[in-house]
Amino acid sequence: MTIQLTHFSAAFVFALFASIVFGITHRETTRDMVRYGLYCFAMFMGGALVAGWAMWLVRR
Amino acid sequence: MANQTTAKPTTKAAEPAQPVSTMSVIAPALGWLIPGAGHIIQKLWIRGVLLFVSIGALFVLGLMMQGHIYRANAGDILEMLGFVGDLGSGAFYITALAAGWGSAVVSNAVADYGKMFMIVAGLLNFISVADAYHIAIGKKLGKKQ
């Protein structure tokens, strides 16, 4: 069984699961875990989007 | 009248040695073999299940994207690093290796992502193992939040 993810969906899935693990392992309280997980997710996705647009600009 | 100097100690006070308990050995070992199990055995159910699902999903998705699994091979330093990353997934890696999965050559971008998903899953599990150990020795809060 194979799966074909787009670049965006691959980045989304990666960011989601990596952020969950980072949140759980890098903070002590539940509230801090959620906040840090959301922060990591935003940084992952934001970084991917910024890098994507930067490459688009470079290519022009 | 002599000046009184308040000299700061130049060396840090020695940290107290962490007690070695059965849990501090079992939790990391079990956590490596089954991602999240090191937390579950310490009755941190939700954290353990979330870790298992996250790490397991990354590894399985990597396999489904036809990612390559590295084997113990001293031929190339990059392959050795990939092997170390893959090895972190514990039972996922052992099962995939035994079943002969992930032996295809990376032929497109998605398969390359899959390879990276599996390596990252293993590396995330190493972090999870360290976290389980810190909870076991009392360095990090467990249930008391």
N, CA and C atoms of all chains as a GROMACS GRO file, in nm:
protein
  615
    1MET      N    1   0.084  -0.119   0.000
    1MET     CA    2   0.000   0.000   0.000
    1MET      C    3   0.089   0.125   0.000
    2THR      N    4   0.066   0.208  -0.096
    2THR     CA    5   0.147   0.330  -0.104
    2THR      C    6   0.059   0.454  -0.093
    3ILE      N    7   0.122   0.563  -0.064
    3ILE     CA    8   0.050   0.689  -0.049
    3ILE      C    9   0.132   0.799  -0.116
    4GLN      N   10   0.064   0.890  -0.180
    4GLN     CA   11   0.131   1.001  -0.246
    4GLN      C   12   0.085   1.132  -0.181
    5LEU      N   13   0.170   1.190  -0.101
    5LEU     CA   14   0.136   1.317  -0.037
    5LEU      C   15   0.192   1.432  -0.119
    6THR      N   16   0.120   1.542  -0.121
    6THR     CA   17   0.175   1.663  -0.183
    6THR      C   18   0.281   1.722  -0.090
    7HIS      N   19   0.356   1.815  -0.140
    7HIS     CA   20   0.460   1.877  -0.057
    7HIS      C   21   0.397   1.943   0.066
    8PHE      N   22   0.285   2.011   0.043
    8PHE     CA   23   0.221   2.081   0.155
    8PHE      C   24   0.167   1.983   0.259
    9SER      N   25   0.098   1.878   0.212
    9SER     CA   26   0.042   1.783   0.308
    9SER      C   27   0.153   1.708   0.382
   10ALA      N   28   0.264   1.680   0.315
   10ALA     CA   29   0.377   1.616   0.383
   10ALA      C   30   0.432   1.708   0.491
   11ALA      N   31   0.445   1.836   0.458
   11ALA     CA   32   0.494   1.933   0.557
   11ALA      C   33   0.396   1.944   0.673
   12PHE      N   34   0.265   1.941   0.643
   12PHE     CA   35   0.163   1.953   0.747
   12PHE      C   36   0.170   1.834   0.843
   13VAL      N   37   0.175   1.713   0.786
   13VAL     CA   38   0.178   1.592   0.869
   13VAL      C   39   0.305   1.590   0.954
   14PHE      N   40   0.416   1.623   0.892
   14PHE     CA   41   0.544   1.626   0.965
   14PHE      C   42   0.536   1.726   1.080
   15ALA      N   43   0.489   1.846   1.050
   15ALA     CA   44   0.482   1.951   1.153
   15ALA      C   45   0.389   1.909   1.267
   16LEU      N   46   0.277   1.848   1.232
   16LEU     CA   47   0.179   1.806   1.333
   16LEU      C   48   0.241   1.708   1.433
   17PHE      N   49   0.295   1.599   1.381
   17PHE     CA   50   0.345   1.493   1.469
   17PHE      C   51   0.473   1.535   1.542
   18ALA      N   52   0.560   1.605   1.473
   18ALA     CA   53   0.684   1.651   1.541
   18ALA      C   54   0.650   1.750   1.652
   19SER      N   55   0.551   1.835   1.628
   19SER     CA   56   0.513   1.934   1.730
   19SER      C   57   0.453   1.866   1.853
   20ILE      N   58   0.375   1.761   1.831
   20ILE     CA   59   0.318   1.688   1.945
   20ILE      C   60   0.430   1.632   2.033
   21VAL      N   61   0.529   1.569   1.969
   21VAL     CA   62   0.639   1.510   2.046
   21VAL      C   63   0.721   1.620   2.115
   22PHE      N   64   0.749   1.728   2.044
   22PHE     CA   65   0.824   1.838   2.105
   22PHE      C   66   0.748   1.896   2.225
   23GLY      N   67   0.619   1.916   2.208
   23GLY     CA   68   0.540   1.972   2.317
   23GLY      C   69   0.544   1.886   2.441
   24ILE      N   70   0.527   1.755   2.422
   24ILE     CA   71   0.524   1.663   2.537
   24ILE      C   72   0.659   1.655   2.605
   25THR      N   73   0.765   1.652   2.525
   25THR     CA   74   0.896   1.623   2.584
   25THR      C   75   0.972   1.748   2.632
   26HIS      N   76   0.931   1.866   2.586
   26HIS     CA   77   1.009   1.984   2.621
   26HIS      C   78   0.946   2.073   2.728
   27ARG      N   79   0.827   2.041   2.771
   27ARG     CA   80   0.762   2.122   2.874
   27ARG      C   81   0.706   2.032   2.984
   28GLU      N   82   0.677   2.091   3.099
   28GLU     CA   83   0.639   2.012   3.215
   28GLU      C   84   0.488   2.006   3.239
   29THR      N   85   0.420   2.118   3.227
   29THR     CA   86   0.277   2.118   3.255
   29THR      C   87   0.198   2.104   3.126
   30THR      N   88   0.075   2.057   3.142
   30THR     CA   89  -0.009   2.034   3.024
   30THR      C   90  -0.032   2.162   2.945
   31ARG      N   91  -0.056   2.270   3.014
   31ARG     CA   92  -0.080   2.398   2.947
   31ARG      C   93   0.042   2.442   2.866
   32ASP      N   94   0.160   2.428   2.929
   32ASP     CA   95   0.282   2.465   2.858
   32ASP      C   96   0.308   2.373   2.739
   33MET      N   97   0.273   2.245   2.756
   33MET     CA   98   0.293   2.150   2.645
   33MET      C   99   0.210   2.191   2.524
   34VAL      N  100   0.083   2.226   2.549
   34VAL     CA  101  -0.005   2.265   2.439
   34VAL      C  102   0.047   2.392   2.372
   35ARG      N  103   0.084   2.489   2.455
   35ARG     CA  104   0.133   2.616   2.400
   35ARG      C  105   0.260   2.596   2.318
   36TYR      N  106   0.353   2.517   2.370
   36TYR     CA  107   0.479   2.495   2.299
   36TYR      C  108   0.456   2.413   2.172
   37GLY      N  109   0.364   2.316   2.180
   37GLY     CA  110   0.331   2.237   2.061
   37GLY      C  111   0.274   2.325   1.951
   38LEU      N  112   0.184   2.414   1.988
   38LEU     CA  113   0.126   2.506   1.889
   38LEU      C  114   0.232   2.599   1.832
   39TYR      N  115   0.321   2.645   1.919
   39TYR     CA  116   0.430   2.733   1.874
   39TYR      C  117   0.519   2.660   1.772
   40CYS      N  118   0.556   2.536   1.805
   40CYS     CA  119   0.640   2.459   1.713
   40CYS      C  120   0.568   2.436   1.581
   41PHE      N  121   0.439   2.404   1.589
   41PHE     CA  122   0.362   2.380   1.466
   41PHE      C  123   0.360   2.506   1.379
   42ALA      N  124   0.337   2.619   1.443
   42ALA     CA  125   0.335   2.744   1.367
   42ALA      C  126   0.471   2.774   1.305
   43MET      N  127   0.578   2.746   1.379
   43MET     CA  128   0.712   2.771   1.326
   43MET      C  129   0.744   2.677   1.209
   44PHE      N  130   0.706   2.550   1.224
   44PHE     CA  131   0.729   2.455   1.114
   44PHE      C  132   0.657   2.500   0.987
   45MET      N  133   0.527   2.526   1.002
   45MET     CA  134   0.447   2.561   0.884
   45MET      C  135   0.487   2.699   0.831
   46GLY      N  136   0.508   2.792   0.923
   46GLY     CA  137   0.549   2.926   0.880
   46GLY      C  138   0.683   2.921   0.807
   47GLY      N  139   0.776   2.843   0.861
   47GLY     CA  140   0.906   2.829   0.796
   47GLY      C  141   0.895   2.770   0.657
   48ALA      N  142   0.807   2.668   0.645
   48ALA     CA  143   0.790   2.604   0.514
   48ALA      C  144   0.729   2.704   0.413
   49LEU      N  145   0.631   2.780   0.460
   49LEU     CA  146   0.567   2.877   0.370
   49LEU      C  147   0.664   2.988   0.329
   50VAL      N  148   0.739   3.039   0.427
   50VAL     CA  149   0.836   3.145   0.396
   50VAL      C  150   0.943   3.093   0.299
   51ALA      N  151   0.992   2.971   0.327
   51ALA     CA  152   1.094   2.915   0.238
   51ALA      C  153   1.037   2.895   0.097
   52GLY      N  154   0.912   2.850   0.091
   52GLY     CA  155   0.849   2.829  -0.040
   52GLY      C  156   0.837   2.958  -0.119
   53TRP      N  157   0.791   3.063  -0.052
   53TRP     CA  158   0.778   3.193  -0.120
   53TRP      C  159   0.914   3.249  -0.156
   54ALA      N  160   1.014   3.227  -0.069
   54ALA     CA  161   1.150   3.275  -0.099
   54ALA      C  162   1.202   3.207  -0.226
   55MET      N  163   1.178   3.078  -0.237
   55MET     CA  164   1.225   3.006  -0.357
   55MET      C  165   1.150   3.055  -0.481
   56TRP      N  166   1.023   3.086  -0.463
   56TRP     CA  167   0.944   3.139  -0.576
   56TRP      C  168   1.002   3.273  -0.622
   57LEU      N  169   1.040   3.357  -0.525
   57LEU     CA  170   1.098   3.487  -0.560
   57LEU      C  171   1.234   3.470  -0.629
   58VAL      N  172   1.314   3.378  -0.577
   58VAL     CA  173   1.447   3.356  -0.635
   58VAL      C  174   1.434   3.308  -0.780
   59ARG      N  175   1.332   3.226  -0.804
   59ARG     CA  176   1.315   3.167  -0.937
   59ARG      C  177   1.271   3.272  -1.039
   60ARG      N  178   1.207   3.378  -0.994
   60ARG     CA  179   1.156   3.479  -1.090
   60ARG      C  180   1.268   3.564  -1.150
   61MET      N  181   4.124   4.853   5.949
   61MET     CA  182   4.014   4.759   5.936
   61MET      C  183   4.023   4.688   5.801
   62ALA      N  184   4.035   4.564   5.809
   62ALA     CA  185   4.053   4.486   5.687
   62ALA      C  186   3.924   4.479   5.607
   63ASN      N  187   3.941   4.493   5.475
   63ASN     CA  188   3.824   4.477   5.389
   63ASN      C  189   3.780   4.331   5.386
   64GLN      N  190   3.651   4.322   5.398
   64GLN     CA  191   3.599   4.185   5.389
   64GLN      C  192   3.562   4.157   5.243
   65THR      N  193   3.616   4.056   5.191
   65THR     CA  194   3.582   4.018   5.053
   65THR      C  195   3.486   3.901   5.054
   66THR      N  196   3.394   3.915   4.962
   66THR     CA  197   3.298   3.803   4.950
   66THR      C  198   3.332   3.725   4.824
   67ALA      N  199   3.430   3.642   4.838
   67ALA     CA  200   3.474   3.563   4.723
   67ALA      C  201   3.368   3.458   4.687
   68LYS      N  202   3.339   3.457   4.558
   68LYS     CA  203   3.243   3.356   4.512
   68LYS      C  204   3.313   3.223   4.495
   69PRO      N  205   3.246   3.118   4.524
   69PRO     CA  206   3.309   2.987   4.504
   69PRO      C  207   3.335   2.965   4.356
   70THR      N  208   3.454   2.915   4.326
   70THR     CA  209   3.492   2.898   4.186
   70THR      C  210   3.436   2.770   4.126
   71THR      N  211   3.403   2.678   4.209
   71THR     CA  212   3.349   2.552   4.155
   71THR      C  213   3.204   2.536   4.200
   72LYS      N  214   3.127   2.478   4.112
   72LYS     CA  215   2.987   2.453   4.145
   72LYS      C  216   2.978   2.340   4.246
   73ALA      N  217   2.876   2.352   4.328
   73ALA     CA  218   2.853   2.243   4.421
   73ALA      C  219   2.812   2.118   4.343
   74ALA      N  220   2.866   2.008   4.384
   74ALA     CA  221   2.835   1.884   4.311
   74ALA      C  222   2.686   1.853   4.321
   75GLU      N  223   2.629   1.822   4.206
   75GLU     CA  224   2.487   1.787   4.206
   75GLU      C  225   2.470   1.650   4.270
   76PRO      N  226   2.363   1.634   4.343
   76PRO     CA  227   2.342   1.504   4.403
   76PRO      C  228   2.319   1.398   4.296
   77ALA      N  229   2.378   1.284   4.321
   77ALA     CA  230   2.366   1.176   4.222
   77ALA      C  231   2.221   1.129   4.214
   78GLN      N  232   2.175   1.106   4.091
   78GLN     CA  233   2.038   1.058   4.073
   78GLN      C  234   2.030   0.911   4.114
   79PRO      N  235   1.929   0.877   4.189
   79PRO     CA  236   1.917   0.738   4.230
   79PRO      C  237   1.883   0.648   4.111
   80VAL      N  238   1.949   0.535   4.105
   80VAL     CA  239   1.920   0.440   3.999
   80VAL      C  240   1.812   0.345   4.049
   81SER      N  241   1.698   0.356   3.987
   81SER     CA  242   1.588   0.269   4.026
   81SER      C  243   1.556   0.175   3.911
   82THR      N  244   1.474   0.078   3.940
   82THR     CA  245   1.434  -0.015   3.834
   82THR      C  246   1.363   0.057   3.722
   83MET      N  247   1.278   0.153   3.761
   83MET     CA  248   1.202   0.228   3.661
   83MET      C  249   1.293   0.310   3.571
   84SER      N  250   1.403   0.362   3.628
   84SER     CA  251   1.493   0.445   3.547
   84SER      C  252   1.566   0.364   3.441
   85VAL      N  253   1.564   0.233   3.455
   85VAL     CA  254   1.625   0.146   3.354
   85VAL      C  255   1.519   0.092   3.259
   86ILE      N  256   1.407   0.050   3.318
   86ILE     CA  257   1.303  -0.014   3.236
   86ILE      C  258   1.233   0.087   3.146
   87ALA      N  259   1.201   0.205   3.198
   87ALA     CA  260   1.124   0.303   3.120
   87ALA      C  261   1.193   0.343   2.990
   88PRO      N  262   1.324   0.379   2.994
   88PRO     CA  263   1.388   0.413   2.866
   88PRO      C  264   1.398   0.294   2.771
   89ALA      N  265   1.430   0.176   2.826
   89ALA     CA  266   1.444   0.059   2.740
   89ALA      C  267   1.312   0.025   2.671
   90LEU      N  268   1.206   0.025   2.750
   90LEU     CA  269   1.074  -0.006   2.694
   90LEU      C  270   1.028   0.106   2.600
   91GLY      N  271   1.063   0.229   2.636
   91GLY     CA  272   1.027   0.343   2.553
   91GLY      C  273   1.095   0.341   2.418
   92TRP      N  274   1.218   0.287   2.415
   92TRP     CA  275   1.285   0.273   2.285
   92TRP      C  276   1.217   0.164   2.201
   93LEU      N  277   1.191   0.050   2.266
   93LEU     CA  278   1.133  -0.062   2.192
   93LEU      C  279   0.994  -0.028   2.139
   94ILE      N  280   0.911   0.027   2.224
   94ILE     CA  281   0.775   0.066   2.184
   94ILE      C  282   0.760   0.214   2.216
   95PRO      N  283   0.760   0.300   2.115
   95PRO     CA  284   0.749   0.445   2.141
   95PRO      C  285   0.630   0.479   2.232
   96GLY      N  286   0.656   0.555   2.336
   96GLY     CA  287   0.551   0.595   2.429
   96GLY      C  288   0.532   0.501   2.546
   97ALA      N  289   0.585   0.380   2.535
   97ALA     CA  290   0.565   0.282   2.642
   97ALA      C  291   0.639   0.323   2.770
   98GLY      N  292   0.747   0.397   2.756
   98GLY     CA  293   0.820   0.444   2.874
   98GLY      C  294   0.737   0.540   2.958
   99HIS      N  295   0.645   0.611   2.893
   99HIS     CA  296   0.554   0.700   2.966
   99HIS      C  297   0.435   0.620   3.019
  100ILE      N  298   0.386   0.528   2.936
  100ILE     CA  299   0.267   0.450   2.977
  100ILE      C  300   0.299   0.368   3.101
  101ILE      N  301   0.419   0.311   3.108
  101ILE     CA  302   0.455   0.228   3.223
  101ILE      C  303   0.462   0.313   3.351
  102GLN      N  304   0.479   0.443   3.334
  102GLN     CA  305   0.479   0.534   3.450
  102GLN      C  306   0.342   0.599   3.470
  103LYS      N  307   0.242   0.537   3.407
  103LYS     CA  308   0.101   0.576   3.420
  103LYS      C  309   0.072   0.715   3.363
  104LEU      N  310   0.153   0.756   3.266
  104LEU     CA  311   0.124   0.880   3.194
  104LEU      C  312   0.058   0.838   3.062
  105TRP      N  313  -0.066   0.799   3.074
  105TRP     CA  314  -0.136   0.732   2.963
  105TRP      C  315  -0.147   0.820   2.839
  106ILE      N  316  -0.197   0.940   2.859
  106ILE     CA  317  -0.224   1.026   2.742
  106ILE      C  318  -0.095   1.061   2.669
  107ARG      N  319   0.006   1.097   2.746
  107ARG     CA  320   0.135   1.131   2.684
  107ARG      C  321   0.190   1.011   2.607
  108GLY      N  322   0.181   0.895   2.669
  108GLY     CA  323   0.234   0.774   2.605
  108GLY      C  324   0.162   0.743   2.475
  109VAL      N  325   0.028   0.752   2.478
  109VAL     CA  326  -0.049   0.721   2.357
  109VAL      C  327  -0.020   0.824   2.247
  110LEU      N  328  -0.012   0.951   2.286
  110LEU     CA  329   0.018   1.055   2.187
  110LEU      C  330   0.156   1.034   2.124
  111LEU      N  331   0.253   0.996   2.207
  111LEU     CA  332   0.387   0.971   2.153
  111LEU      C  333   0.386   0.851   2.059
  112PHE      N  334   0.315   0.745   2.100
  112PHE     CA  335   0.308   0.625   2.016
  112PHE      C  336   0.243   0.657   1.882
  113VAL      N  337   0.132   0.728   1.887
  113VAL     CA  338   0.060   0.762   1.763
  113VAL      C  339   0.145   0.852   1.674
  114SER      N  340   0.209   0.952   1.733
  114SER     CA  341   0.287   1.048   1.654
  114SER      C  342   0.407   0.981   1.588
  115ILE      N  343   0.484   0.910   1.668
  115ILE     CA  344   0.605   0.847   1.615
  115ILE      C  345   0.569   0.732   1.521
  116GLY      N  346   0.469   0.654   1.562
  116GLY     CA  347   0.424   0.544   1.477
  116GLY      C  348   0.370   0.592   1.344
  117ALA      N  349   0.291   0.699   1.348
  117ALA     CA  350   0.232   0.752   1.224
  117ALA      C  351   0.341   0.802   1.130
  118LEU      N  352   0.440   0.872   1.185
  118LEU     CA  353   0.549   0.920   1.100
  118LEU      C  354   0.622   0.804   1.034
  119PHE      N  355   0.647   0.699   1.112
  119PHE     CA  356   0.721   0.585   1.057
  119PHE      C  357   0.638   0.511   0.951
  120VAL      N  358   0.511   0.486   0.983
  120VAL     CA  359   0.425   0.412   0.889
  120VAL      C  360   0.401   0.494   0.762
  121LEU      N  361   0.378   0.624   0.778
  121LEU     CA  362   0.361   0.709   0.660
  121LEU      C  363   0.487   0.708   0.574
  122GLY      N  364   0.602   0.710   0.640
  122GLY     CA  365   0.729   0.702   0.566
  122GLY      C  366   0.739   0.575   0.485
  123LEU      N  367   0.696   0.465   0.546
  123LEU     CA  368   0.697   0.337   0.474
  123LEU      C  369   0.600   0.342   0.356
  124MET      N  370   0.481   0.396   0.380
  124MET     CA  371   0.380   0.403   0.274
  124MET      C  372   0.422   0.497   0.161
  125MET      N  373   0.509   0.590   0.192
  125MET     CA  374   0.560   0.680   0.087
  125MET      C  375   0.680   0.618   0.016
  126GLN      N  376   0.701   0.489   0.042
  126GLN     CA  377   0.809   0.412  -0.021
  126GLN      C  378   0.947   0.464   0.017
  127GLY      N  379   0.957   0.507   0.142
  127GLY     CA  380   1.087   0.553   0.190
  127GLY      C  381   1.183   0.436   0.208
  128HIS      N  382   1.310   0.467   0.202
  128HIS     CA  383   1.414   0.365   0.215
  128HIS      C  384   1.452   0.347   0.362
  129ILE      N  385   1.471   0.220   0.402
  129ILE     CA  386   1.517   0.193   0.538
  129ILE      C  387   1.665   0.156   0.534
  130TYR      N  388   1.741   0.223   0.619
  130TYR     CA  389   1.885   0.198   0.623
  130TYR      C  390   1.915   0.075   0.708
  131ARG      N  391   2.014   0.002   0.664
  131ARG     CA  392   2.060  -0.115   0.739
  131ARG      C  393   2.200  -0.089   0.795
  132ALA      N  394   2.239  -0.173   0.892
  132ALA     CA  395   2.373  -0.159   0.950
  132ALA      C  396   2.475  -0.180   0.839
  133ASN      N  397   2.544  -0.074   0.807
  133ASN     CA  398   2.637  -0.081   0.696
  133ASN      C  399   2.748   0.021   0.720
  134ALA      N  400   2.869  -0.028   0.730
  134ALA     CA  401   2.981   0.062   0.762
  134ALA      C  402   3.041   0.124   0.636
  135GLY      N  403   2.977   0.108   0.523
  135GLY     CA  404   3.035   0.156   0.398
  135GLY      C  405   3.031   0.306   0.382
  136ASP      N  406   2.926   0.370   0.427
  136ASP     CA  407   2.908   0.513   0.400
  136ASP      C  408   2.863   0.582   0.528
  137ILE      N  409   2.927   0.693   0.561
  137ILE     CA  410   2.896   0.762   0.687
  137ILE      C  411   2.751   0.811   0.689
  138LEU      N  412   2.701   0.858   0.575
  138LEU     CA  413   2.563   0.907   0.571
  138LEU      C  414   2.464   0.792   0.592
  139GLU      N  415   2.497   0.675   0.538
  139GLU     CA  416   2.410   0.559   0.559
  139GLU      C  417   2.412   0.516   0.705
  140MET      N  418   2.529   0.529   0.768
  140MET     CA  419   2.538   0.493   0.911
  140MET      C  420   2.452   0.587   0.995
  141LEU      N  421   2.455   0.716   0.960
  141LEU     CA  422   2.373   0.813   1.035
  141LEU      C  423   2.225   0.785   1.013
  142GLY      N  424   2.190   0.749   0.889
  142GLY     CA  425   2.051   0.712   0.861
  142GLY      C  426   2.010   0.589   0.938
  143PHE      N  427   2.102   0.495   0.951
  143PHE     CA  428   2.074   0.374   1.027
  143PHE      C  429   2.049   0.406   1.173
  144VAL      N  430   2.130   0.496   1.229
  144VAL     CA  431   2.112   0.534   1.370
  144VAL      C  432   1.974   0.599   1.389
  145GLY      N  433   1.937   0.686   1.294
  145GLY     CA  434   1.806   0.749   1.303
  145GLY      C  435   1.694   0.648   1.294
  146ASP      N  436   1.702   0.559   1.197
  146ASP     CA  437   1.598   0.457   1.181
  146ASP      C  438   1.589   0.367   1.304
  147LEU      N  439   1.706   0.334   1.359
  147LEU     CA  440   1.711   0.242   1.473
  147LEU      C  441   1.632   0.295   1.593
  148GLY      N  442   1.619   0.424   1.603
  148GLY     CA  443   1.549   0.483   1.716
  148GLY      C  444   1.402   0.444   1.724
  149SER      N  445   1.346   0.398   1.615
  149SER     CA  446   1.204   0.364   1.615
  149SER      C  447   1.174   0.230   1.682
  150GLY      N  448   1.279   0.158   1.721
  150GLY     CA  449   1.260   0.036   1.799
  150GLY      C  450   1.188  -0.073   1.723
  151ALA      N  451   1.074  -0.115   1.776
  151ALA     CA  452   1.001  -0.228   1.718
  151ALA      C  453   0.953  -0.198   1.576
  152PHE      N  454   0.922  -0.073   1.548
  152PHE     CA  455   0.880  -0.038   1.412
  152PHE      C  456   0.993  -0.072   1.313
  153TYR      N  457   1.113  -0.032   1.350
  153TYR     CA  458   1.227  -0.057   1.261
  153TYR      C  459   1.256  -0.207   1.250
  154ILE      N  460   1.252  -0.276   1.363
  154ILE     CA  461   1.283  -0.420   1.362
  154ILE      C  462   1.179  -0.495   1.278
  155THR      N  463   1.052  -0.459   1.294
  155THR     CA  464   0.946  -0.524   1.216
  155THR      C  465   0.964  -0.497   1.067
  156ALA      N  466   0.989  -0.372   1.032
  156ALA     CA  467   1.006  -0.337   0.890
  156ALA      C  468   1.125  -0.409   0.830
  157LEU      N  469   1.231  -0.418   0.909
  157LEU     CA  470   1.352  -0.485   0.860
  157LEU      C  471   1.325  -0.635   0.840
  158ALA      N  472   1.256  -0.695   0.937
  158ALA     CA  473   1.227  -0.839   0.928
  158ALA      C  474   1.134  -0.870   0.811
  159ALA      N  475   1.042  -0.778   0.784
  159ALA     CA  476   0.947  -0.802   0.675
  159ALA      C  477   1.004  -0.764   0.538
  160GLY      N  478   1.120  -0.704   0.539
  160GLY     CA  479   1.182  -0.666   0.412
  160GLY      C  480   1.122  -0.542   0.349
  161TRP      N  481   1.053  -0.462   0.429
  161TRP     CA  482   0.994  -0.339   0.377
  161TRP      C  483   1.102  -0.231   0.364
  162GLY      N  484   1.071  -0.132   0.284
  162GLY     CA  485   1.160  -0.017   0.274
  162GLY      C  486   1.292  -0.046   0.206
  163SER      N  487   1.295  -0.148   0.122
  163SER     CA  488   1.421  -0.181   0.056
  163SER      C  489   1.430  -0.124  -0.085
  164ALA      N  490   1.322  -0.056  -0.128
  164ALA     CA  491   1.324   0.001  -0.263
  164ALA      C  492   1.418   0.121  -0.270
  165VAL      N  493   1.470   0.143  -0.386
  165VAL     CA  494   1.558   0.259  -0.407
  165VAL      C  495   1.471   0.384  -0.419
  166VAL      N  496   1.514   0.492  -0.352
  166VAL     CA  497   1.439   0.618  -0.358
  166VAL      C  498   1.437   0.670  -0.501
  167SER      N  499   1.315   0.684  -0.555
  167SER     CA  500   1.306   0.719  -0.697
  167SER      C  501   1.236   0.852  -0.722
  168ASN      N  502   1.174   0.909  -0.621
  168ASN     CA  503   1.108   1.039  -0.642
  168ASN      C  504   1.110   1.119  -0.512
  169ALA      N  505   1.058   1.242  -0.520
  169ALA     CA  506   1.065   1.332  -0.404
  169ALA      C  507   0.985   1.278  -0.286
  170VAL      N  508   0.868   1.220  -0.315
  170VAL     CA  509   0.784   1.169  -0.206
  170VAL      C  510   0.855   1.057  -0.130
  171ALA      N  511   0.923   0.968  -0.204
  171ALA     CA  512   0.998   0.861  -0.138
  171ALA      C  513   1.111   0.917  -0.054
  172ASP      N  514   1.169   1.027  -0.099
  172ASP     CA  515   1.275   1.091  -0.020
  172ASP      C  516   1.218   1.148   0.109
  173TYR      N  517   1.099   1.206   0.099
  173TYR     CA  518   1.031   1.254   0.220
  173TYR      C  519   1.004   1.137   0.314
  174GLY      N  520   0.960   1.024   0.256
  174GLY     CA  521   0.931   0.906   0.337
  174GLY      C  522   1.052   0.859   0.414
  175LYS      N  523   1.166   0.860   0.348
  175LYS     CA  524   1.292   0.823   0.414
  175LYS      C  525   1.319   0.915   0.533
  176MET      N  526   1.297   1.044   0.511
  176MET     CA  527   1.321   1.141   0.618
  176MET      C  528   1.219   1.127   0.730
  177PHE      N  529   1.094   1.094   0.695
  177PHE     CA  530   0.992   1.073   0.798
  177PHE      C  531   1.037   0.964   0.894
  178MET      N  532   1.090   0.854   0.838
  178MET     CA  533   1.129   0.741   0.924
  178MET      C  534   1.251   0.775   1.009
  179ILE      N  535   1.345   0.847   0.952
  179ILE     CA  536   1.462   0.888   1.030
  179ILE      C  537   1.420   0.981   1.144
  180VAL      N  538   1.333   1.077   1.112
  180VAL     CA  539   1.289   1.172   1.214
  180VAL      C  540   1.206   1.101   1.321
  181ALA      N  541   1.126   1.002   1.280
  181ALA     CA  542   1.050   0.925   1.379
  181ALA      C  543   1.143   0.862   1.481
  182GLY      N  544   1.253   0.806   1.433
  182GLY     CA  545   1.350   0.745   1.524
  182GLY      C  546   1.417   0.848   1.614
  183LEU      N  547   1.452   0.962   1.558
  183LEU     CA  548   1.516   1.066   1.639
  183LEU      C  549   1.420   1.123   1.743
  184LEU      N  550   1.294   1.139   1.704
  184LEU     CA  551   1.194   1.186   1.802
  184LEU      C  552   1.177   1.084   1.914
  185ASN      N  553   1.189   0.955   1.879
  185ASN     CA  554   1.177   0.855   1.985
  185ASN      C  555   1.294   0.860   2.081
  186PHE      N  556   1.412   0.897   2.032
  186PHE     CA  557   1.526   0.915   2.124
  186PHE      C  558   1.494   1.026   2.225
  187ILE      N  559   1.432   1.134   2.178
  187ILE     CA  560   1.392   1.242   2.270
  187ILE      C  561   1.289   1.191   2.369
  188SER      N  562   1.197   1.111   2.319
  188SER     CA  563   1.093   1.054   2.405
  188SER      C  564   1.153   0.963   2.512
  189VAL      N  565   1.253   0.887   2.473
  189VAL     CA  566   1.322   0.797   2.567
  189VAL      C  567   1.390   0.880   2.677
  190ALA      N  568   1.457   0.988   2.637
  190ALA     CA  569   1.524   1.074   2.736
  190ALA      C  570   1.421   1.136   2.830
  191ASP      N  571   1.305   1.171   2.776
  191ASP     CA  572   1.200   1.229   2.860
  191ASP      C  573   1.148   1.127   2.962
  192ALA      N  574   1.128   1.004   2.915
  192ALA     CA  575   1.082   0.898   3.006
  192ALA      C  576   1.183   0.876   3.118
  193TYR      N  577   1.311   0.882   3.083
  193TYR     CA  578   1.416   0.864   3.184
  193TYR      C  579   1.414   0.978   3.287
  194HIS      N  580   1.398   1.102   3.237
  194HIS     CA  581   1.396   1.216   3.329
  194HIS      C  582   1.276   1.210   3.423
  195ILE      N  583   1.164   1.161   3.373
  195ILE     CA  584   1.048   1.145   3.461
  195ILE      C  585   1.075   1.036   3.564
  196ALA      N  586   1.140   0.928   3.520
  196ALA     CA  587   1.165   0.815   3.610
  196ALA      C  588   1.258   0.852   3.724
  197ILE      N  589   1.355   0.940   3.698
  197ILE     CA  590   1.449   0.978   3.806
  197ILE      C  591   1.400   1.100   3.883
  198GLY      N  592   1.285   1.153   3.844
  198GLY     CA  593   1.228   1.265   3.917
  198GLY      C  594   1.280   1.401   3.875
  199LYS      N  595   1.356   1.405   3.764
  199LYS     CA  596   1.410   1.534   3.718
  199LYS      C  597   1.303   1.617   3.649
  200LYS      N  598   1.202   1.550   3.598
  200LYS     CA  599   1.090   1.620   3.534
  200LYS      C  600   0.961   1.575   3.601
  201LEU      N  601   0.870   1.670   3.606
  201LEU     CA  602   0.742   1.637   3.669
  201LEU      C  603   0.671   1.528   3.592
  202GLY      N  604   0.609   1.438   3.666
  202GLY     CA  605   0.530   1.336   3.602
  202GLY      C  606   0.384   1.374   3.609
  203LYS      N  607   0.313   1.311   3.701
  203LYS     CA  608   0.169   1.336   3.710
  203LYS      C  609   0.137   1.466   3.782
  204LYS      N  610   0.224   1.507   3.873
  204LYS     CA  611   0.194   1.627   3.952
  204LYS      C  612   0.209   1.750   3.863
  205GLN      N  613   0.102   1.811   3.826
  205GLN     CA  614   0.107   1.926   3.737
  205GLN      C  615   0.029   2.042   3.795
   0.00000   0.00000   0.00000
